[in-house]
Amino acid sequence: MHFGEKLVMLRKARGMTQEQLAAALSISRQAVSKWELGEAVPETENIVQLSRFFGVTTDYLLLQENSPAQDPSPCQQEAAPVQNTPTHAGKGRRIAGWILAGFGALGMLTLWVLSTMFQSTEEIRYTDEAGVFHYTSRLGYSLNGFIEKYRLEALFGVCIACLAVGFILLLWRRLWHWFYCDAALPDGSAEG
C-alpha cells in the first residue's frame, strides 16, 4: 500500500474531509490532495505531524508494506494513544474550554460565597407521627434558598452550561476517540 492510499484510509477512518485534515495540519487542501493522489510527497515535518495526528509510526506511513497485520487501525488506543497535536484549531478549542470552564466555576463559587453571606428563606417539609405533612419556613443560609430568593436560576443555569461546554471542549479529542473508536466492534462496524 502506498503513502497516498494509507493517508486516504486514515483520513476516512477519522471521518475527515481533505479540508478538515488540511486545517488540522495548517496546510492547504491541495497539498493533501496531491499527497493522496501520489503527485507529491510531504516534507519530513509533515510526515511527523501526520504520524502524531493519526497515532501511527512514520515507518507505517512511508514504507510500502501492505500486510494487514501491519496496518494499524487509527482507533487502536493501545498502539496509538490519543495525543494532543499542536494545531491551531486544537489550541483554540482548549483555550475556549479553559475560559468557559473557568467562567462557570468562578460563577458557581461566587454564588456559593454570596449564599453564605445573605440569609434566605428555606422551605421545610416534615411529617409528624400521625403521618400529617407540615410545611414551615425559616431563615438560613443555603445556596438553593439564595438562588430562589434573588431569582438567580438563569445565572445558575448559565454557570452550569459554561462548565459543561468548557469540559466538553477540553476533553474533545478523548470524547471523539471514545465515540468513534471505542464504540466500534472488532470487525469495524459500529454498535447499535
Secondary structure, 3 states (H helix, E strand, C coil): CCHHHHHHHHHHHCCCCHHHHHHHHCCCHHHHHHHHHCCCCCCHHHHHHHHHHHCCCHHHHHCCCCCHHHCCCCCCCCCCCCCCCCCHHHHHHHHHHHHHHHHHHHHHHHHHHHHCCCCEEEEEEEECCCCCEEEEEEEECCHHHHHHHCCCHHHHHHHHHHHHHHHHHHCHHHHHHHHHHHCECCCCCECC
